[in-house]
Amino acid sequence: MDYHKIITLESGKRGGRPCVRGLRITVYDVLEYLAAGMTPAEIVVDFPELTETDIYACLSFAADKEQRIERLPMP
């Protein structure tokens, strides 16, 4: 998924953290809801300004970020 048009960074909004479509909902917020056991459908009910596509964009963003983490060399 291409999250680049969904995940935005703006200085002064939520401390410059990645947000969903310029809203004040961060990628971290969405990931925390998922980690707590909420489904994408439940998140959309609680936050109707979000779509399930937004939630999957957050997951894609997190996966991409994890892929770029430096790894320790194999022994």
PDB file of N, H, CA, C and O in Angstrom:
ATOM      1  N   MET A   1       0.846  -1.186   0.000  1.00  0.00           N
ATOM      2  CA  MET A   1       0.000   0.000   0.000  1.00  0.00           C
ATOM      3  C   MET A   1       0.889   1.244   0.000  1.00  0.00           C
ATOM      4  O   MET A   1       1.888   1.304   0.717  1.00  0.00           O
ATOM      5  N   ASP A   2       0.521   2.218  -0.796  1.00  0.00           N
ATOM      6  H   ASP A   2      -0.291   2.170  -1.378  1.00  0.00           H
ATOM      7  CA  ASP A   2       1.250   3.485  -0.813  1.00  0.00           C
ATOM      8  C   ASP A   2       0.612   4.432   0.205  1.00  0.00           C
ATOM      9  O   ASP A   2      -0.447   5.013  -0.037  1.00  0.00           O
ATOM     10  N   TYR A   3       1.271   4.569   1.328  1.00  0.00           N
ATOM     11  H   TYR A   3       2.131   4.098   1.525  1.00  0.00           H
ATOM     12  CA  TYR A   3       0.738   5.389   2.428  1.00  0.00           C
ATOM     13  C   TYR A   3       1.146   6.854   2.316  1.00  0.00           C
ATOM     14  O   TYR A   3       0.713   7.666   3.134  1.00  0.00           O
ATOM     15  N   HIS A   4       1.942   7.205   1.358  1.00  0.00           N
ATOM     16  H   HIS A   4       2.293   6.545   0.693  1.00  0.00           H
ATOM     17  CA  HIS A   4       2.545   8.543   1.295  1.00  0.00           C
ATOM     18  C   HIS A   4       1.539   9.693   1.170  1.00  0.00           C
ATOM     19  O   HIS A   4       1.842  10.816   1.573  1.00  0.00           O
ATOM     20  N   LYS A   5       0.366   9.434   0.629  1.00  0.00           N
ATOM     21  H   LYS A   5       0.120   8.521   0.302  1.00  0.00           H
ATOM     22  CA  LYS A   5      -0.649  10.489   0.531  1.00  0.00           C
ATOM     23  C   LYS A   5      -1.589  10.485   1.728  1.00  0.00           C
ATOM     24  O   LYS A   5      -2.425  11.378   1.867  1.00  0.00           O
ATOM     25  N   ILE A   6      -1.455   9.487   2.590  1.00  0.00           N
ATOM     26  H   ILE A   6      -0.776   8.762   2.478  1.00  0.00           H
ATOM     27  CA  ILE A   6      -2.336   9.370   3.752  1.00  0.00           C
ATOM     28  C   ILE A   6      -1.619   9.791   5.033  1.00  0.00           C
ATOM     29  O   ILE A   6      -2.200  10.486   5.866  1.00  0.00           O
ATOM     30  N   ILE A   7      -0.383   9.383   5.193  1.00  0.00           N
ATOM     31  H   ILE A   7       0.089   8.818   4.516  1.00  0.00           H
ATOM     32  CA  ILE A   7       0.386   9.709   6.393  1.00  0.00           C
ATOM     33  C   ILE A   7       1.121  11.024   6.138  1.00  0.00           C
ATOM     34  O   ILE A   7       1.899  11.144   5.191  1.00  0.00           O
ATOM     35  N   THR A   8       0.861  12.000   6.995  1.00  0.00           N
ATOM     36  H   THR A   8       0.230  11.903   7.764  1.00  0.00           H
ATOM     37  CA  THR A   8       1.430  13.337   6.811  1.00  0.00           C
ATOM     38  C   THR A   8       2.290  13.732   8.005  1.00  0.00           C
ATOM     39  O   THR A   8       2.096  13.246   9.120  1.00  0.00           O
ATOM     40  N   LEU A   9       3.228  14.609   7.753  1.00  0.00           N
ATOM     41  H   LEU A   9       3.386  15.004   6.848  1.00  0.00           H
ATOM     42  CA  LEU A   9       4.082  15.178   8.797  1.00  0.00           C
ATOM     43  C   LEU A   9       3.969  16.689   8.722  1.00  0.00           C
ATOM     44  O   LEU A   9       4.207  17.288   7.673  1.00  0.00           O
ATOM     45  N   GLU A  10       3.609  17.296   9.829  1.00  0.00           N
ATOM     46  H   GLU A  10       3.416  16.809  10.681  1.00  0.00           H
ATOM     47  CA  GLU A  10       3.504  18.748   9.884  1.00  0.00           C
ATOM     48  C   GLU A  10       4.141  19.223  11.189  1.00  0.00           C
ATOM     49  O   GLU A  10       3.795  18.754  12.273  1.00  0.00           O
ATOM     50  N   SER A  11       5.075  20.160  11.063  1.00  0.00           N
ATOM     51  H   SER A  11       5.356  20.542  10.182  1.00  0.00           H
ATOM     52  CA  SER A  11       5.652  20.704  12.288  1.00  0.00           C
ATOM     53  C   SER A  11       4.560  21.444  13.051  1.00  0.00           C
ATOM     54  O   SER A  11       3.725  22.124  12.453  1.00  0.00           O
ATOM     55  N   GLY A  12       4.571  21.312  14.338  1.00  0.00           N
ATOM     56  H   GLY A  12       5.248  20.760  14.824  1.00  0.00           H
ATOM     57  CA  GLY A  12       3.583  21.985  15.157  1.00  0.00           C
ATOM     58  C   GLY A  12       2.292  21.207  15.362  1.00  0.00           C
ATOM     59  O   GLY A  12       1.451  21.616  16.162  1.00  0.00           O
ATOM     60  N   LYS A  13       2.122  20.112  14.669  1.00  0.00           N
ATOM     61  H   LYS A  13       2.805  19.779  14.019  1.00  0.00           H
ATOM     62  CA  LYS A  13       0.928  19.278  14.867  1.00  0.00           C
ATOM     63  C   LYS A  13       1.365  17.976  15.520  1.00  0.00           C
ATOM     64  O   LYS A  13       2.114  17.187  14.942  1.00  0.00           O
ATOM     65  N   ARG A  14       0.881  17.774  16.730  1.00  0.00           N
ATOM     66  H   ARG A  14       0.273  18.415  17.199  1.00  0.00           H
ATOM     67  CA  ARG A  14       1.197  16.581  17.510  1.00  0.00           C
ATOM     68  C   ARG A  14       2.716  16.355  17.595  1.00  0.00           C
ATOM     69  O   ARG A  14       3.205  15.230  17.497  1.00  0.00           O
ATOM     70  N   GLY A  15       3.430  17.453  17.777  1.00  0.00           N
ATOM     71  H   GLY A  15       3.033  18.367  17.856  1.00  0.00           H
ATOM     72  CA  GLY A  15       4.879  17.365  17.955  1.00  0.00           C
ATOM     73  C   GLY A  15       5.632  16.914  16.718  1.00  0.00           C
ATOM     74  O   GLY A  15       6.753  16.416  16.824  1.00  0.00           O
ATOM     75  N   GLY A  16       5.033  17.080  15.545  1.00  0.00           N
ATOM     76  H   GLY A  16       4.122  17.484  15.458  1.00  0.00           H
ATOM     77  CA  GLY A  16       5.692  16.678  14.308  1.00  0.00           C
ATOM     78  C   GLY A  16       5.620  15.186  14.048  1.00  0.00           C
ATOM     79  O   GLY A  16       6.286  14.680  13.145  1.00  0.00           O
ATOM     80  N   ARG A  17       4.818  14.476  14.828  1.00  0.00           N
ATOM     81  H   ARG A  17       4.277  14.887  15.562  1.00  0.00           H
ATOM     82  CA  ARG A  17       4.679  13.030  14.632  1.00  0.00           C
ATOM     83  C   ARG A  17       3.852  12.746  13.377  1.00  0.00           C
ATOM     84  O   ARG A  17       3.055  13.583  12.953  1.00  0.00           O
ATOM     85  N   PRO A  18       4.044  11.561  12.785  1.00  0.00           N
ATOM     86  CA  PRO A  18       3.248  11.193  11.615  1.00  0.00           C
ATOM     87  C   PRO A  18       1.767  11.095  11.978  1.00  0.00           C
ATOM     88  O   PRO A  18       1.398  10.415  12.935  1.00  0.00           O
ATOM     89  N   CYS A  19       0.932  11.773  11.211  1.00  0.00           N
ATOM     90  H   CYS A  19       1.232  12.325  10.433  1.00  0.00           H
ATOM     91  CA  CYS A  19      -0.516  11.801  11.442  1.00  0.00           C
ATOM     92  C   CYS A  19      -1.250  11.256  10.227  1.00  0.00           C
ATOM     93  O   CYS A  19      -0.673  11.087   9.153  1.00  0.00           O
ATOM     94  N   VAL A  20      -2.516  10.990  10.418  1.00  0.00           N
ATOM     95  H   VAL A  20      -2.986  11.127  11.290  1.00  0.00           H
ATOM     96  CA  VAL A  20      -3.365  10.489   9.342  1.00  0.00           C
ATOM     97  C   VAL A  20      -4.051  11.677   8.658  1.00  0.00           C
ATOM     98  O   VAL A  20      -4.831  12.396   9.283  1.00  0.00           O
ATOM     99  N   ARG A  21      -3.756  11.873   7.382  1.00  0.00           N
ATOM    100  H   ARG A  21      -3.122  11.289   6.875  1.00  0.00           H
ATOM    101  CA  ARG A  21      -4.375  12.893   6.527  1.00  0.00           C
ATOM    102  C   ARG A  21      -4.459  14.273   7.166  1.00  0.00           C
ATOM    103  O   ARG A  21      -5.448  14.980   6.973  1.00  0.00           O
ATOM    104  N   GLY A  22      -3.452  14.662   7.914  1.00  0.00           N
ATOM    105  H   GLY A  22      -2.649  14.088   8.071  1.00  0.00           H
ATOM    106  CA  GLY A  22      -3.442  15.993   8.507  1.00  0.00           C
ATOM    107  C   GLY A  22      -4.333  16.122   9.729  1.00  0.00           C
ATOM    108  O   GLY A  22      -4.425  17.200  10.316  1.00  0.00           O
ATOM    109  N   LEU A  23      -4.985  15.043  10.116  1.00  0.00           N
ATOM    110  H   LEU A  23      -4.910  14.167   9.639  1.00  0.00           H
ATOM    111  CA  LEU A  23      -5.801  15.061  11.330  1.00  0.00           C
ATOM    112  C   LEU A  23      -4.879  15.053  12.545  1.00  0.00           C
ATOM    113  O   LEU A  23      -3.662  14.929  12.400  1.00  0.00           O
ATOM    114  N   ARG A  24      -5.439  15.181  13.714  1.00  0.00           N
ATOM    115  H   ARG A  24      -6.427  15.282  13.831  1.00  0.00           H
ATOM    116  CA  ARG A  24      -4.643  15.144  14.931  1.00  0.00           C
ATOM    117  C   ARG A  24      -4.559  13.731  15.505  1.00  0.00           C
ATOM    118  O   ARG A  24      -4.295  13.554  16.694  1.00  0.00           O
ATOM    119  N   ILE A  25      -4.783  12.739  14.664  1.00  0.00           N
ATOM    120  H   ILE A  25      -4.997  12.884  13.698  1.00  0.00           H
ATOM    121  CA  ILE A  25      -4.670  11.335  15.049  1.00  0.00           C
ATOM    122  C   ILE A  25      -3.357  10.814  14.482  1.00  0.00           C
ATOM    123  O   ILE A  25      -3.146  10.823  13.269  1.00  0.00           O
ATOM    124  N   THR A  26      -2.474  10.359  15.373  1.00  0.00           N
ATOM    125  H   THR A  26      -2.645  10.352  16.358  1.00  0.00           H
ATOM    126  CA  THR A  26      -1.154   9.911  14.932  1.00  0.00           C
ATOM    127  C   THR A  26      -1.170   8.438  14.551  1.00  0.00           C
ATOM    128  O   THR A  26      -2.064   7.679  14.925  1.00  0.00           O
ATOM    129  N   VAL A  27      -0.153   8.070  13.798  1.00  0.00           N
ATOM    130  H   VAL A  27       0.573   8.687  13.494  1.00  0.00           H
ATOM    131  CA  VAL A  27       0.058   6.655  13.477  1.00  0.00           C
ATOM    132  C   VAL A  27       0.191   5.873  14.780  1.00  0.00           C
ATOM    133  O   VAL A  27      -0.358   4.779  14.910  1.00  0.00           O
ATOM    134  N   TYR A  28       0.914   6.429  15.736  1.00  0.00           N
ATOM    135  H   TYR A  28       1.360   7.317  15.631  1.00  0.00           H
ATOM    136  CA  TYR A  28       1.094   5.771  17.034  1.00  0.00           C
ATOM    137  C   TYR A  28      -0.251   5.521  17.707  1.00  0.00           C
ATOM    138  O   TYR A  28      -0.470   4.443  18.258  1.00  0.00           O
ATOM    139  N   ASP A  29      -1.154   6.500  17.673  1.00  0.00           N
ATOM    140  H   ASP A  29      -0.975   7.376  17.225  1.00  0.00           H
ATOM    141  CA  ASP A  29      -2.483   6.324  18.261  1.00  0.00           C
ATOM    142  C   ASP A  29      -3.171   5.100  17.660  1.00  0.00           C
ATOM    143  O   ASP A  29      -3.676   4.240  18.381  1.00  0.00           O
ATOM    144  N   VAL A  30      -3.182   5.036  16.343  1.00  0.00           N
ATOM    145  H   VAL A  30      -2.771   5.735  15.757  1.00  0.00           H
ATOM    146  CA  VAL A  30      -3.855   3.932  15.646  1.00  0.00           C
ATOM    147  C   VAL A  30      -3.199   2.600  16.002  1.00  0.00           C
ATOM    148  O   VAL A  30      -3.894   1.617  16.259  1.00  0.00           O
ATOM    149  N   LEU A  31      -1.873   2.561  16.017  1.00  0.00           N
ATOM    150  H   LEU A  31      -1.308   3.359  15.807  1.00  0.00           H
ATOM    151  CA  LEU A  31      -1.181   1.319  16.355  1.00  0.00           C
ATOM    152  C   LEU A  31      -1.474   0.887  17.790  1.00  0.00           C
ATOM    153  O   LEU A  31      -1.598  -0.306  18.066  1.00  0.00           O
ATOM    154  N   GLU A  32      -1.585   1.839  18.689  1.00  0.00           N
ATOM    155  H   GLU A  32      -1.484   2.809  18.464  1.00  0.00           H
ATOM    156  CA  GLU A  32      -1.927   1.525  20.076  1.00  0.00           C
ATOM    157  C   GLU A  32      -3.321   0.921  20.179  1.00  0.00           C
ATOM    158  O   GLU A  32      -3.532  -0.029  20.932  1.00  0.00           O
ATOM    159  N   TYR A  33      -4.270   1.464  19.428  1.00  0.00           N
ATOM    160  H   TYR A  33      -4.098   2.237  18.816  1.00  0.00           H
ATOM    161  CA  TYR A  33      -5.623   0.910  19.443  1.00  0.00           C
ATOM    162  C   TYR A  33      -5.619  -0.528  18.921  1.00  0.00           C
ATOM    163  O   TYR A  33      -6.271  -1.404  19.488  1.00  0.00           O
ATOM    164  N   LEU A  34      -4.883  -0.759  17.843  1.00  0.00           N
ATOM    165  H   LEU A  34      -4.352  -0.048  17.382  1.00  0.00           H
ATOM    166  CA  LEU A  34      -4.787  -2.111  17.298  1.00  0.00           C
ATOM    167  C   LEU A  34      -4.107  -3.054  18.294  1.00  0.00           C
ATOM    168  O   LEU A  34      -4.552  -4.186  18.489  1.00  0.00           O
ATOM    169  N   ALA A  35      -3.036  -2.583  18.915  1.00  0.00           N
ATOM    170  H   ALA A  35      -2.675  -1.664  18.756  1.00  0.00           H
ATOM    171  CA  ALA A  35      -2.312  -3.412  19.885  1.00  0.00           C
ATOM    172  C   ALA A  35      -3.174  -3.736  21.105  1.00  0.00           C
ATOM    173  O   ALA A  35      -2.997  -4.775  21.742  1.00  0.00           O
ATOM    174  N   ALA A  36      -4.100  -2.844  21.420  1.00  0.00           N
ATOM    175  H   ALA A  36      -4.244  -2.001  20.902  1.00  0.00           H
ATOM    176  CA  ALA A  36      -4.997  -3.069  22.557  1.00  0.00           C
ATOM    177  C   ALA A  36      -6.127  -4.039  22.204  1.00  0.00           C
ATOM    178  O   ALA A  36      -6.923  -4.409  23.067  1.00  0.00           O
ATOM    179  N   GLY A  37      -6.194  -4.447  20.939  1.00  0.00           N
ATOM    180  H   GLY A  37      -5.548  -4.146  20.238  1.00  0.00           H
ATOM    181  CA  GLY A  37      -7.181  -5.438  20.536  1.00  0.00           C
ATOM    182  C   GLY A  37      -8.353  -4.912  19.739  1.00  0.00           C
ATOM    183  O   GLY A  37      -9.251  -5.673  19.378  1.00  0.00           O
ATOM    184  N   MET A  38      -8.357  -3.603  19.455  1.00  0.00           N
ATOM    185  H   MET A  38      -7.627  -2.985  19.748  1.00  0.00           H
ATOM    186  CA  MET A  38      -9.446  -3.065  18.634  1.00  0.00           C
ATOM    187  C   MET A  38      -9.275  -3.512  17.190  1.00  0.00           C
ATOM    188  O   MET A  38      -8.155  -3.642  16.695  1.00  0.00           O
ATOM    189  N   THR A  39     -10.386  -3.744  16.527  1.00  0.00           N
ATOM    190  H   THR A  39     -11.296  -3.639  16.928  1.00  0.00           H
ATOM    191  CA  THR A  39     -10.344  -4.059  15.101  1.00  0.00           C
ATOM    192  C   THR A  39     -10.392  -2.747  14.319  1.00  0.00           C
ATOM    193  O   THR A  39     -10.790  -1.717  14.861  1.00  0.00           O
ATOM    194  N   PRO A  40      -9.989  -2.781  13.052  1.00  0.00           N
ATOM    195  CA  PRO A  40     -10.118  -1.570  12.241  1.00  0.00           C
ATOM    196  C   PRO A  40     -11.553  -1.040  12.227  1.00  0.00           C
ATOM    197  O   PRO A  40     -11.762   0.172  12.277  1.00  0.00           O
ATOM    198  N   ALA A  41     -12.534  -1.929  12.160  1.00  0.00           N
ATOM    199  H   ALA A  41     -12.364  -2.913  12.119  1.00  0.00           H
ATOM    200  CA  ALA A  41     -13.939  -1.491  12.157  1.00  0.00           C
ATOM    201  C   ALA A  41     -14.302  -0.785  13.458  1.00  0.00           C
ATOM    202  O   ALA A  41     -15.028   0.208  13.434  1.00  0.00           O
ATOM    203  N   GLU A  42     -13.811  -1.277  14.590  1.00  0.00           N
ATOM    204  H   GLU A  42     -13.221  -2.084  14.610  1.00  0.00           H
ATOM    205  CA  GLU A  42     -14.094  -0.635  15.881  1.00  0.00           C
ATOM    206  C   GLU A  42     -13.449   0.740  15.967  1.00  0.00           C
ATOM    207  O   GLU A  42     -14.033   1.671  16.523  1.00  0.00           O
ATOM    208  N   ILE A  43     -12.251   0.869  15.421  1.00  0.00           N
ATOM    209  H   ILE A  43     -11.777   0.113  14.970  1.00  0.00           H
ATOM    210  CA  ILE A  43     -11.563   2.163  15.437  1.00  0.00           C
ATOM    211  C   ILE A  43     -12.354   3.180  14.614  1.00  0.00           C
ATOM    212  O   ILE A  43     -12.510   4.329  15.026  1.00  0.00           O
ATOM    213  N   VAL A  44     -12.851   2.757  13.455  1.00  0.00           N
ATOM    214  H   VAL A  44     -12.724   1.823  13.120  1.00  0.00           H
ATOM    215  CA  VAL A  44     -13.628   3.654  12.590  1.00  0.00           C
ATOM    216  C   VAL A  44     -14.922   4.085  13.280  1.00  0.00           C
ATOM    217  O   VAL A  44     -15.367   5.220  13.106  1.00  0.00           O
ATOM    218  N   VAL A  45     -15.523   3.196  14.053  1.00  0.00           N
ATOM    219  H   VAL A  45     -15.162   2.275  14.194  1.00  0.00           H
ATOM    220  CA  VAL A  45     -16.735   3.565  14.784  1.00  0.00           C
ATOM    221  C   VAL A  45     -16.409   4.647  15.813  1.00  0.00           C
ATOM    222  O   VAL A  45     -17.147   5.622  15.954  1.00  0.00           O
ATOM    223  N   ASP A  46     -15.293   4.468  16.532  1.00  0.00           N
ATOM    224  H   ASP A  46     -14.692   3.677  16.418  1.00  0.00           H
ATOM    225  CA  ASP A  46     -14.892   5.448  17.551  1.00  0.00           C
ATOM    226  C   ASP A  46     -14.365   6.741  16.949  1.00  0.00           C
ATOM    227  O   ASP A  46     -14.499   7.806  17.553  1.00  0.00           O
ATOM    228  N   PHE A  47     -13.768   6.661  15.771  1.00  0.00           N
ATOM    229  H   PHE A  47     -13.658   5.796  15.280  1.00  0.00           H
ATOM    230  CA  PHE A  47     -13.176   7.822  15.104  1.00  0.00           C
ATOM    231  C   PHE A  47     -13.687   7.854  13.663  1.00  0.00           C
ATOM    232  O   PHE A  47     -12.976   7.439  12.748  1.00  0.00           O
ATOM    233  N   PRO A  48     -14.920   8.345  13.449  1.00  0.00           N
ATOM    234  CA  PRO A  48     -15.529   8.290  12.113  1.00  0.00           C
ATOM    235  C   PRO A  48     -14.791   9.088  11.046  1.00  0.00           C
ATOM    236  O   PRO A  48     -15.048   8.908   9.856  1.00  0.00           O
ATOM    237  N   GLU A  49     -13.881   9.964  11.450  1.00  0.00           N
ATOM    238  H   GLU A  49     -13.672  10.111  12.417  1.00  0.00           H
ATOM    239  CA  GLU A  49     -13.092  10.693  10.464  1.00  0.00           C
ATOM    240  C   GLU A  49     -12.026   9.807   9.816  1.00  0.00           C
ATOM    241  O   GLU A  49     -11.428  10.183   8.807  1.00  0.00           O
ATOM    242  N   LEU A  50     -11.791   8.624  10.404  1.00  0.00           N
ATOM    243  H   LEU A  50     -12.276   8.319  11.223  1.00  0.00           H
ATOM    244  CA  LEU A  50     -10.843   7.665   9.834  1.00  0.00           C
ATOM    245  C   LEU A  50     -11.569   6.669   8.948  1.00  0.00           C
ATOM    246  O   LEU A  50     -12.770   6.437   9.094  1.00  0.00           O
ATOM    247  N   THR A  51     -10.818   6.089   8.030  1.00  0.00           N
ATOM    248  H   THR A  51      -9.844   6.277   7.911  1.00  0.00           H
ATOM    249  CA  THR A  51     -11.333   4.993   7.205  1.00  0.00           C
ATOM    250  C   THR A  51     -10.469   3.764   7.471  1.00  0.00           C
ATOM    251  O   THR A  51      -9.377   3.872   8.029  1.00  0.00           O
ATOM    252  N   GLU A  52     -10.957   2.614   7.074  1.00  0.00           N
ATOM    253  H   GLU A  52     -11.844   2.526   6.621  1.00  0.00           H
ATOM    254  CA  GLU A  52     -10.130   1.414   7.219  1.00  0.00           C
ATOM    255  C   GLU A  52      -8.875   1.535   6.365  1.00  0.00           C
ATOM    256  O   GLU A  52      -7.830   1.000   6.736  1.00  0.00           O
ATOM    257  N   THR A  53      -8.952   2.218   5.242  1.00  0.00           N
ATOM    258  H   THR A  53      -9.801   2.652   4.941  1.00  0.00           H
ATOM    259  CA  THR A  53      -7.759   2.451   4.417  1.00  0.00           C
ATOM    260  C   THR A  53      -6.723   3.242   5.200  1.00  0.00           C
ATOM    261  O   THR A  53      -5.529   2.960   5.099  1.00  0.00           O
ATOM    262  N   ASP A  54      -7.160   4.234   5.983  1.00  0.00           N
ATOM    263  H   ASP A  54      -8.130   4.463   6.065  1.00  0.00           H
ATOM    264  CA  ASP A  54      -6.238   5.002   6.829  1.00  0.00           C
ATOM    265  C   ASP A  54      -5.520   4.082   7.814  1.00  0.00           C
ATOM    266  O   ASP A  54      -4.317   4.215   8.040  1.00  0.00           O
ATOM    267  N   ILE A  55      -6.264   3.159   8.391  1.00  0.00           N
ATOM    268  H   ILE A  55      -7.242   3.051   8.207  1.00  0.00           H
ATOM    269  CA  ILE A  55      -5.683   2.254   9.383  1.00  0.00           C
ATOM    270  C   ILE A  55      -4.653   1.343   8.732  1.00  0.00           C
ATOM    271  O   ILE A  55      -3.583   1.115   9.296  1.00  0.00           O
ATOM    272  N   TYR A  56      -4.962   0.823   7.555  1.00  0.00           N
ATOM    273  H   TYR A  56      -5.831   1.008   7.096  1.00  0.00           H
ATOM    274  CA  TYR A  56      -3.998  -0.020   6.853  1.00  0.00           C
ATOM    275  C   TYR A  56      -2.788   0.791   6.389  1.00  0.00           C
ATOM    276  O   TYR A  56      -1.687   0.250   6.289  1.00  0.00           O
ATOM    277  N   ALA A  57      -2.978   2.065   6.107  1.00  0.00           N
ATOM    278  H   ALA A  57      -3.873   2.504   6.188  1.00  0.00           H
ATOM    279  CA  ALA A  57      -1.843   2.933   5.765  1.00  0.00           C
ATOM    280  C   ALA A  57      -0.921   3.083   6.970  1.00  0.00           C
ATOM    281  O   ALA A  57       0.299   3.116   6.814  1.00  0.00           O
ATOM    282  N   CYS A  58      -1.489   3.173   8.166  1.00  0.00           N
ATOM    283  H   CYS A  58      -2.480   3.146   8.293  1.00  0.00           H
ATOM    284  CA  CYS A  58      -0.672   3.245   9.387  1.00  0.00           C
ATOM    285  C   CYS A  58       0.165   1.981   9.556  1.00  0.00           C
ATOM    286  O   CYS A  58       1.343   2.047   9.906  1.00  0.00           O
ATOM    287  N   LEU A  59      -0.454   0.834   9.305  1.00  0.00           N
ATOM    288  H   LEU A  59      -1.412   0.781   9.021  1.00  0.00           H
ATOM    289  CA  LEU A  59       0.281  -0.430   9.395  1.00  0.00           C
ATOM    290  C   LEU A  59       1.391  -0.494   8.344  1.00  0.00           C
ATOM    291  O   LEU A  59       2.499  -0.948   8.631  1.00  0.00           O
ATOM    292  N   SER A  60       1.094  -0.044   7.147  1.00  0.00           N
ATOM    293  H   SER A  60       0.194   0.325   6.914  1.00  0.00           H
ATOM    294  CA  SER A  60       2.097  -0.040   6.081  1.00  0.00           C
ATOM    295  C   SER A  60       3.256   0.893   6.423  1.00  0.00           C
ATOM    296  O   SER A  60       4.419   0.559   6.195  1.00  0.00           O
ATOM    297  N   PHE A  61       2.933   2.065   6.971  1.00  0.00           N
ATOM    298  H   PHE A  61       1.988   2.336   7.156  1.00  0.00           H
ATOM    299  CA  PHE A  61       3.958   3.012   7.388  1.00  0.00           C
ATOM    300  C   PHE A  61       4.857   2.376   8.450  1.00  0.00           C
ATOM    301  O   PHE A  61       6.081   2.478   8.376  1.00  0.00           O
ATOM    302  N   ALA A  62       4.243   1.721   9.434  1.00  0.00           N
ATOM    303  H   ALA A  62       3.248   1.638   9.493  1.00  0.00           H
ATOM    304  CA  ALA A  62       5.011   1.089  10.513  1.00  0.00           C
ATOM    305  C   ALA A  62       5.879  -0.047   9.977  1.00  0.00           C
ATOM    306  O   ALA A  62       7.021  -0.211  10.407  1.00  0.00           O
ATOM    307  N   ALA A  63       5.350  -0.825   9.048  1.00  0.00           N
ATOM    308  H   ALA A  63       4.423  -0.692   8.698  1.00  0.00           H
ATOM    309  CA  ALA A  63       6.127  -1.920   8.463  1.00  0.00           C
ATOM    310  C   ALA A  63       7.322  -1.370   7.687  1.00  0.00           C
ATOM    311  O   ALA A  63       8.423  -1.916   7.765  1.00  0.00           O
ATOM    312  N   ASP A  64       7.104  -0.297   6.944  1.00  0.00           N
ATOM    313  H   ASP A  64       6.210   0.146   6.881  1.00  0.00           H
ATOM    314  CA  ASP A  64       8.188   0.319   6.187  1.00  0.00           C
ATOM    315  C   ASP A  64       9.258   0.862   7.131  1.00  0.00           C
ATOM    316  O   ASP A  64      10.454   0.705   6.886  1.00  0.00           O
ATOM    317  N   LYS A  65       8.817   1.496   8.203  1.00  0.00           N
ATOM    318  H   LYS A  65       7.845   1.624   8.402  1.00  0.00           H
ATOM    319  CA  LYS A  65       9.769   2.046   9.179  1.00  0.00           C
ATOM    320  C   LYS A  65      10.570   0.918   9.830  1.00  0.00           C
ATOM    321  O   LYS A  65      11.780   1.046  10.015  1.00  0.00           O
ATOM    322  N   GLU A  66       9.909  -0.176  10.173  1.00  0.00           N
ATOM    323  H   GLU A  66       8.926  -0.280  10.022  1.00  0.00           H
ATOM    324  CA  GLU A  66      10.598  -1.308  10.789  1.00  0.00           C
ATOM    325  C   GLU A  66      11.621  -1.900   9.832  1.00  0.00           C
ATOM    326  O   GLU A  66      12.694  -2.329  10.255  1.00  0.00           O
ATOM    327  N   GLN A  67      11.298  -1.925   8.558  1.00  0.00           N
ATOM    328  H   GLN A  67      10.426  -1.576   8.215  1.00  0.00           H
ATOM    329  CA  GLN A  67      12.216  -2.479   7.555  1.00  0.00           C
ATOM    330  C   GLN A  67      13.515  -1.686   7.491  1.00  0.00           C
ATOM    331  O   GLN A  67      14.564  -2.232   7.149  1.00  0.00           O
ATOM    332  N   ARG A  68      13.447  -0.389   7.821  1.00  0.00           N
ATOM    333  H   ARG A  68      12.595   0.055   8.099  1.00  0.00           H
ATOM    334  CA  ARG A  68      14.628   0.472   7.725  1.00  0.00           C
ATOM    335  C   ARG A  68      15.456   0.515   9.010  1.00  0.00           C
ATOM    336  O   ARG A  68      16.477   1.201   9.060  1.00  0.00           O
ATOM    337  N   ILE A  69      15.030  -0.209  10.048  1.00  0.00           N
ATOM    338  H   ILE A  69      14.201  -0.766  10.008  1.00  0.00           H
ATOM    339  CA  ILE A  69      15.791  -0.222  11.305  1.00  0.00           C
ATOM    340  C   ILE A  69      17.102  -0.968  11.085  1.00  0.00           C
ATOM    341  O   ILE A  69      17.133  -2.033  10.467  1.00  0.00           O
ATOM    342  N   GLU A  70      18.169  -0.398  11.596  1.00  0.00           N
ATOM    343  H   GLU A  70      18.144   0.467  12.098  1.00  0.00           H
ATOM    344  CA  GLU A  70      19.473  -1.038  11.458  1.00  0.00           C
ATOM    345  C   GLU A  70      19.487  -2.326  12.250  1.00  0.00           C
ATOM    346  O   GLU A  70      19.003  -2.370  13.381  1.00  0.00           O
ATOM    347  N   ARG A  71      20.031  -3.358  11.673  1.00  0.00           N
ATOM    348  H   ARG A  71      20.424  -3.322  10.754  1.00  0.00           H
ATOM    349  CA  ARG A  71      20.080  -4.657  12.304  1.00  0.00           C
ATOM    350  C   ARG A  71      21.481  -4.936  12.841  1.00  0.00           C
ATOM    351  O   ARG A  71      22.475  -4.435  12.317  1.00  0.00           O
ATOM    352  N   LEU A  72      21.535  -5.731  13.877  1.00  0.00           N
ATOM    353  H   LEU A  72      20.727  -6.139  14.302  1.00  0.00           H
ATOM    354  CA  LEU A  72      22.817  -6.165  14.403  1.00  0.00           C
ATOM    355  C   LEU A  72      23.415  -7.208  13.461  1.00  0.00           C
ATOM    356  O   LEU A  72      22.685  -8.004  12.871  1.00  0.00           O
ATOM    357  N   PRO A  73      24.727  -7.205  13.322  1.00  0.00           N
ATOM    358  CA  PRO A  73      25.345  -8.210  12.445  1.00  0.00           C
ATOM    359  C   PRO A  73      25.201  -9.613  13.056  1.00  0.00           C
ATOM    360  O   PRO A  73      25.148  -9.776  14.275  1.00  0.00           O
ATOM    361  N   MET A  74      25.141 -10.589  12.194  1.00  0.00           N
ATOM    362  H   MET A  74      25.183 -10.456  11.204  1.00  0.00           H
ATOM    363  CA  MET A  74      25.054 -11.975  12.646  1.00  0.00           C
ATOM    364  C   MET A  74      26.406 -12.376  13.244  1.00  0.00           C
ATOM    365  O   MET A  74      27.451 -11.989  12.720  1.00  0.00           O
ATOM    366  N   PRO A  75      26.394 -13.143  14.331  1.00  0.00           N
ATOM    367  CA  PRO A  75      27.685 -13.557  14.948  1.00  0.00           C
ATOM    368  C   PRO A  75      28.422 -14.551  14.099  1.00  0.00           C
ATOM    369  O   PRO A  75      29.509 -14.994  14.469  1.00  0.00           O
TER     370      PRO A  75
END
